[in-house]
Amino acid sequence: MSTAKKILGNTAVQVAGRGIMAIISIIILKAISGFLSVEGYGMYKGVYDFLAFFGIIADLGLFTIAVREMGREERDRHFIAGNIFGMRIALAFIAMSLAILAAFSIPAYKGSAIPIGVSIASLAVFLAIMHGTVSSVLQVELKMHYSTIGIVLGKLISLAWMMSVIFYFFVGTPSNEAFYQLLLAGVIGNLFAFCFTFYYVLKYTPMRPRFDASYWKEIMISSIPYGIALVLNMIYFRIDSIMLLWMAGPKENGFYGPAVSMLEILSVIPVYFMNSVLPTLSKAVKSNKEKAARILQLCFDFLYLLALPMSIGLFLLAYPIIFLITQPEFLSKLDQGVFGSDIALQILVFAMFFSFLNSVFTYSMVAVNKQNHLLWINGIAAFGNVLANYFVIPVLGFRGAALTSVLTELFIFILAFFVSRKFITFKFSRIRLLKACFSAFIMALSIFALKEPSYYWLNMENFNIAFLSFIGALIYCSILLITGAIPDEFVKKIRMRSGLNY
């Protein structure tokens, strides 16, 4: 099997798994939002947003660095994996301890369920970090289906625990104890996912923590710029939710949460894809710059062709999507001057579109070991994001936070594009991008025309989004094929004649 087929297959497995987890997450969102209400859900989301800052400190980009180092095959893979594992254990323990201390020290959280909630959920985040660490071995081996199965089964266990809390043990009584049990469900699920994945990792490497001081120093020097860049990335990605909770209260964050959760589900697609490409790309940049440039061009084409229809579809179907995944109280009532989660989703889809494309440029800098440039790019973006949120949240609430996110992603897109081209000169087919825009335009017209009448067909009502999504995807893909917008390598893959010959 060609490397391209393995990469696409590895990505497809992860995306399929993410699709299953998305369905599970939507069920969880629907149940929790109905059980806790807008304010309660705002607190639940706030706990994980708060921990995300500390979790990224424990990450420091070590997963991506580990994949790159093992992909280069310059050192013993067991040695690399073991030392990365040891580093992540130490960093995760320190980060989660700091998170708990911070939660109990913040005056705004005193008297609420958030500090104890953070203490419980920190275990779930710690286990998620450990799972991601051991999964780096499977990523290099292009065997991520084991990790994906573990995550899906763990998510199902969490779902079962949550459903028992909501519909059996605490029916109609969303107390603090019930809130804590919902968070505990994540701990149990992540524990299973880690143990399951760790078992299969042992088939490829004797995974155990190593503590080689000289190698730790070497990796830290390499990873710290990228890690700080990820911290800054997390600031501009998550700070809006934290600032909403502080400045506008849990209700505004509750409206914002479902839209952010939807995009979080989808935003892992470019991460999975680029992590699968990274080992091959890292080799290519050392031996054949032309091949590396072609790989990046195909990556950009793939993510552009994927992000464009997704963004348009989410924008057009935001209201029925939010209706199905939450409760009526989360929806806009414009005649009453109430802006709901559907408005947040319509704004944030533009941020998602740019974030898909940004991943190509950021990973290209990692591949050429120039991740230090991400530090100042994300630093400027984070500072601008915090400053903008400070002024717009008191006036526009979550709408201001969403608009700020869009502008931040656009800024990073422009800057990362020009910086990455200094190291790898790759080109784009303007004709192909225009053909994709035309295809998406026809798709949008079709969805818009069918949206209202399909609501009444067979009593589908808001469930017509399944029909509209299918029709939209069919129209979009058909026009792409007719106009020749899909790269030849992808067409060959689709027809099962051959794949990319890296």
C-alpha positions in Angstrom: 0.0 0.0 0.0 1.3 3.5 -0.9 2.2 6.0 1.7 -0.6 8.3 0.5 -3.2 5.5 0.9 -1.9 4.8 4.4 -2.1 8.5 5.3 -5.6 9.0 3.9 -6.7 5.7 5.5 -5.2 6.7 8.8 -7.0 10.1 8.6 -10.3 8.5 7.4 -10.3 6.1 10.5 -9.8 9.0 12.8 -12.4 11.2 11.1 -14.9 8.3 11.1 -14.2 7.8 14.8 -14.5 11.5 15.4 -17.9 11.3 13.5 -19.1 8.6 16.0 -17.8 10.7 18.9 -19.5 13.8 17.4 -22.8 11.9 17.5 -22.2 10.8 21.1 -21.1 14.4 22.1 -24.3 15.8 20.5 -26.4 13.4 22.6 -24.5 14.4 25.7 -24.9 18.1 24.8 -28.6 17.6 24.3 -29.0 15.8 27.6 -26.8 18.1 29.7 -28.3 21.3 28.3 -31.8 20.1 29.1 -30.7 19.0 32.6 -28.6 22.0 33.6 -30.2 24.8 31.7 -28.3 27.6 30.0 -26.5 28.8 33.1 -25.7 25.4 34.3 -24.3 24.4 31.0 -22.3 27.6 30.9 -20.6 26.5 34.2 -20.0 22.9 32.8 -18.4 24.3 29.7 -16.5 26.8 31.8 -14.8 24.1 33.8 -13.3 22.4 30.7 -12.4 25.8 29.1 -10.5 26.7 32.3 -8.7 23.4 32.3 -7.8 23.7 28.6 -5.4 26.5 29.4 -3.4 24.3 31.9 -3.7 21.2 29.7 -2.0 22.9 26.8 0.9 23.8 29.2 1.3 20.1 29.8 1.2 19.5 26.0 3.9 21.9 24.9 3.4 20.5 21.4 5.1 17.3 22.5 2.7 15.1 20.6 3.5 16.8 17.3 7.2 17.0 18.1 7.2 13.2 19.0 5.5 12.3 15.7 8.1 14.4 13.9 11.1 12.9 15.7 10.0 9.3 15.3 9.1 10.0 11.7 12.6 11.1 10.9 14.0 7.8 12.2 17.2 9.4 13.4 17.0 8.0 16.9 15.7 4.8 18.5 11.9 5.1 18.5 11.5 3.4 21.9 13.9 5.9 23.4 12.0 8.9 22.0 8.5 7.5 23.0 9.6 6.7 26.5 11.2 10.1 27.2 8.2 12.0 25.8 6.0 9.8 28.0 8.0 10.7 31.0 8.0 14.4 30.2 4.2 14.5 29.7 3.5 12.7 33.0 5.6 15.3 34.9 4.2 18.3 33.0 0.6 17.1 33.2 0.8 16.5 37.0 2.3 20.0 37.6 -0.3 21.6 35.2 -3.3 20.0 36.8 -2.1 20.8 40.3 -1.7 24.4 39.3 -5.2 24.4 37.8 -6.8 23.1 41.0 -5.0 25.7 43.1 -6.0 28.5 40.7 -9.6 27.5 40.7 -9.8 27.7 44.5 -8.0 31.0 44.4 -10.1 33.0 41.9 -12.7 35.1 43.8 -15.3 34.9 41.1 -15.4 31.1 41.5 -15.9 31.1 45.3 -19.2 29.8 46.5 -19.8 28.0 43.1 -19.4 24.4 42.0 -16.5 25.3 39.7 -13.5 24.7 42.0 -14.5 21.2 43.0 -15.6 20.6 39.4 -12.2 21.6 38.2 -10.6 19.2 40.7 -12.6 16.3 39.3 -12.3 17.2 35.7 -8.6 17.6 36.0 -8.3 13.9 36.3 -10.1 13.5 33.0 -7.8 16.0 31.3 -4.7 14.3 32.8 -5.8 10.9 31.4 -6.6 12.6 28.0 -3.0 13.9 27.9 -1.6 10.5 28.7 -3.8 8.9 26.0 -2.5 11.4 23.4 1.0 10.8 24.4 0.9 7.0 23.9 -1.1 7.5 20.7 1.9 9.3 19.1 3.4 5.8 18.5 0.3 4.7 16.7 0.3 7.9 14.7 3.8 7.2 13.3 2.8 3.6 12.6 -0.3 4.8 10.9 -2.3 2.5 13.2 -4.6 5.1 14.8 -7.6 2.9 14.6 -6.6 1.3 17.9 -6.6 4.8 19.6 -9.8 5.7 17.9 -11.6 2.6 19.1 -10.4 3.3 22.6 -11.7 6.8 22.5 -15.1 5.8 21.1 -15.6 3.1 23.7 -14.5 5.5 26.4 -17.0 8.1 25.2 -19.8 5.5 25.2 -18.9 4.6 28.9 -19.0 8.3 29.7 -22.4 8.6 28.0 -23.8 5.7 29.9 -22.7 7.2 33.2 -24.2 10.6 32.3 -27.5 9.2 31.2 -27.8 7.3 34.5 -27.1 10.5 36.4 -29.6 12.5 34.4 -32.4 10.0 34.0 -32.1 7.7 37.0 -30.2 9.0 40.0 -30.9 12.7 39.8 -34.1 13.1 37.7 -35.1 16.7 37.7 -32.7 17.7 40.4 -29.6 19.3 38.9 -27.8 19.7 42.2 -24.0 20.2 42.8 -23.6 16.5 43.4 -25.2 15.8 40.0 -22.9 18.3 38.4 -19.9 16.6 39.9 -21.1 13.2 38.7 -21.4 14.5 35.2 -17.7 15.5 35.4 -16.8 12.2 36.9 -18.2 10.4 33.9 -15.4 12.0 31.8 -12.8 10.6 34.2 -14.1 7.0 33.9 -14.4 7.2 30.1 -10.9 8.6 29.6 -9.4 6.0 32.0 -10.8 3.2 29.8 -9.6 4.9 26.6 -6.0 5.3 28.0 -5.8 1.7 29.2 -7.2 0.3 25.9 -4.8 2.3 23.8 -1.8 1.6 26.0 -2.4 -2.1 25.6 -2.1 -1.9 21.8 0.8 0.5 21.9 2.8 -2.1 23.7 2.7 -4.2 20.6 4.9 -1.6 18.8 7.1 -0.3 21.6 7.8 -1.2 25.3 6.2 2.0 26.4 7.5 3.1 29.8 8.5 6.5 31.2 12.2 7.4 30.6 14.1 10.2 32.2 17.1 11.0 30.1 18.1 14.5 31.2 20.1 15.5 28.1 17.3 14.4 25.8 14.7 16.2 27.8 16.7 19.3 27.5 17.1 18.9 23.8 13.4 18.2 23.2 12.4 21.1 25.5 14.5 23.5 23.5 12.9 22.3 20.4 9.3 22.1 21.7 9.1 25.2 24.0 8.7 27.7 21.1 6.0 25.6 19.6 4.5 24.8 23.0 4.3 28.5 23.9 2.7 29.1 20.5 0.1 26.5 21.3 -0.5 28.2 24.7 -1.0 31.5 22.9 -3.2 29.7 20.3 -5.3 28.3 23.2 -5.6 31.8 24.7 -7.2 33.3 21.6 -9.2 30.1 21.1 -10.5 29.7 24.6 -10.2 33.1 26.3 -13.4 34.3 24.8 -15.3 31.7 26.9 -13.4 32.5 30.0 -13.9 36.2 29.6 -17.6 35.7 28.9 -18.0 33.7 32.1 -16.2 36.5 34.1 -17.6 39.6 32.3 -21.0 38.6 31.2 -22.0 35.6 33.4 -22.7 31.9 32.8 -25.8 32.6 30.7 -23.9 34.3 27.9 -21.3 31.6 28.0 -24.1 29.1 27.9 -25.4 30.5 24.7 -21.9 30.5 23.3 -21.0 27.0 24.4 -23.0 24.8 22.0 -21.6 26.6 18.9 -18.1 26.3 20.2 -18.6 22.6 21.0 -19.8 22.0 17.5 -16.8 23.6 16.0 -14.5 21.8 18.4 -15.8 18.5 17.1 -15.0 19.5 13.5 -11.7 21.4 14.2 -9.9 18.1 14.9 -10.2 17.0 11.2 -7.3 19.2 10.0 -5.3 18.2 13.1 -5.8 14.5 12.4 -5.0 14.9 8.7 -1.9 17.0 9.2 -0.6 14.7 12.0 -0.9 11.8 9.6 1.0 13.8 6.9 3.7 15.1 9.2 6.0 12.1 9.2 6.1 12.0 5.4 6.4 15.7 5.1 9.3 15.8 7.6 11.2 13.4 5.5 10.4 15.2 2.3 11.6 18.6 3.4 15.1 17.1 4.0 15.4 15.2 0.8 13.2 16.8 -1.9 11.8 20.3 -1.4 9.7 20.0 -4.6 7.9 16.9 -3.3 7.3 18.7 0.1 5.8 21.7 -1.8 3.5 19.3 -3.7 2.4 17.6 -0.5 1.5 20.9 1.1 -0.3 22.0 -2.0 -2.4 18.9 -1.9 -3.0 19.3 1.8 -4.3 22.8 1.2 -6.5 21.7 -1.6 -8.0 18.9 0.5 -8.7 21.1 3.5 -10.1 24.0 1.4 -12.4 21.7 -0.6 -13.6 20.2 2.8 -13.9 23.4 4.8 -15.8 25.5 2.3 -19.0 23.4 2.0 -18.9 22.6 5.7 -18.8 26.3 6.6 -21.6 27.2 4.2 -23.8 24.3 5.3 -23.4 25.2 9.0 -24.2 28.8 8.3 -27.4 28.0 6.4 -28.6 25.3 8.8 -27.5 26.8 12.1 -31.0 27.3 13.6 -32.2 23.7 13.0 -28.8 22.3 14.1 -28.9 24.1 17.4 -32.6 23.2 17.9 -31.7 19.5 17.6 -28.6 19.4 19.7 -29.8 21.7 22.6 -33.1 23.0 23.9 -35.5 25.7 22.7 -34.2 28.2 25.3 -30.8 28.2 23.5 -32.3 29.5 20.2 -32.6 33.1 19.1 -35.8 35.0 19.6 -35.1 38.0 17.4 -38.5 39.5 17.8 -37.7 39.7 21.6 -34.2 40.9 21.0 -32.7 37.6 22.2 -29.7 36.3 20.3 -29.1 32.5 20.8 -26.5 29.8 20.0 -27.6 29.7 16.3 -26.2 33.2 15.8 -23.0 32.3 17.5 -22.6 29.3 15.2 -23.2 31.4 12.1 -20.4 33.8 13.1 -18.0 31.1 14.3 -18.1 29.1 11.0 -15.9 31.7 9.4 -13.3 31.2 12.1 -13.5 27.4 11.5 -12.9 27.9 7.8 -9.7 29.9 8.4 -8.5 27.5 11.1 -8.7 24.6 8.7 -6.4 26.4 6.3 -4.1 27.7 9.0 -3.2 24.1 10.0 -1.3 23.6 6.6 1.0 26.6 7.3 1.6 25.9 11.0 2.5 22.2 10.4 4.7 23.2 7.5 6.8 25.3 9.9 6.9 22.4 12.4 8.1 20.1 9.6 11.1 22.4 8.7 11.8 23.0 12.4 10.8 26.7 12.3 8.0 26.5 14.8 9.6 29.4 16.7 7.9 31.7 14.2 4.5 30.5 15.5 5.5 32.1 18.8 5.3 35.7 17.7 2.4 35.0 15.3 0.2 33.5 18.0 1.5 36.0 20.5 0.3 39.0 18.5 -3.0 37.1 17.8 -3.6 36.3 21.5 -2.9 39.8 22.6 -5.2 41.3 20.0 -7.9 38.8 20.9 -7.8 39.5 24.6 -7.8 43.3 24.0 -10.7 43.1 21.5 -12.7 40.9 23.8 -12.2 43.3 26.7 -14.0 46.0 24.7 -16.6 44.1 22.7 -17.9 41.6 25.3 -19.5 44.2 27.5 -21.3 45.6 24.4 -22.1 42.6 22.3 -21.7 39.6 24.6 -21.0 36.4 22.9 -21.5 37.9 19.5 -18.5 40.2 20.1 -16.5 37.2 21.2 -17.4 35.3 18.1 -16.5 38.2 15.8 -13.2 38.6 17.5 -12.4 34.9 16.9 -13.1 35.3 13.2 -10.8 38.3 12.9 -8.1 36.5 14.9 -8.1 33.4 12.6 -8.1 35.6 9.5 -5.0 37.5 10.9 -3.2 34.2 11.6 -4.1 32.9 8.1 -2.5 35.9 6.4 0.6 36.1 8.5 1.3 32.3 8.6 0.9 32.1 4.9 3.6 34.6 4.1 5.9 33.3 6.8 5.7 29.6 5.9 6.4 30.5 2.2 9.8 31.6 3.2 10.8 28.0 4.0 8.7 26.0 1.5 7.6 27.7 -1.7 4.3 26.0 -2.7 1.7 27.2 -5.1 -2.0 27.2 -5.3 -4.3 26.6 -8.3 -6.5 29.7 -8.4 -8.7 28.0 -11.0 -9.3 25.1 -8.7 -10.2 27.3 -5.8 -12.6 29.3 -8.0 -14.2 26.0 -9.2 -14.7 25.0 -5.6 -16.4 28.4 -4.9 -18.7 27.9 -7.8 -19.6 24.4 -6.6 -20.2 25.6 -3.1 -22.4 28.5 -4.5 -24.7 26.1 -6.4 -24.8 23.9 -3.3 -25.8 26.8 -1.1 -28.6 27.9 -3.6 -30.0 24.3 -3.5 -30.0 24.1 0.3 -31.6 27.5 0.6 -34.3 26.6 -2.0 -35.1 23.3 -0.4 -34.8 24.3 3.3 -38.4 25.6 3.8 -40.4 23.1 1.7 -38.4 20.1 3.0 -39.4 21.1 6.5 -43.0 19.9 5.7 -42.0 16.8 3.7 -42.9 13.6 5.6 -43.1 15.6 8.8 -39.3 15.9 8.9 -39.4 19.4 10.4 -35.9 20.3 11.6 -34.7 16.7 11.0 -34.6 17.8 7.3 -31.0 18.8 7.9 -30.0 15.2 7.2 -31.7 15.4 3.8 -30.3 18.8 3.1 -26.8 17.8 4.1 -27.0 14.8 1.8 -28.3 16.7 -1.2 -25.8 19.5 -0.6 -22.9 17.1 -0.4 -24.0 15.3 -3.5 -24.4 18.5 -5.5 -21.1 19.9 -4.3 -19.1 16.7 -5.1 -20.7 16.2 -8.4 -19.9 19.7 -9.6 -16.3 19.4 -8.3 -15.9 16.2 -10.4 -17.6 17.7 -13.5 -15.5 20.9 -13.4 -12.3 19.0 -12.6 -11.7 20.8 -9.4 -10.5 17.7 -7.6 -6.7 17.1 -8.0 -5.8 14.2 -10.2 -4.2 12.3 -7.3 -7.5 12.4 -5.4 -9.5 11.3 -8.4 -7.3 8.3 -8.9 -7.7 7.5 -5.2 -11.5 7.8 -5.5 -11.5 5.5 -8.5 -9.2 3.0 -6.7 -6.8 2.9 -9.6 -3.8 4.3 -7.7 -2.8 6.8 -5.1 -0.3 9.5 -4.5 3.3 8.3 -5.2 5.3 10.0 -2.5 
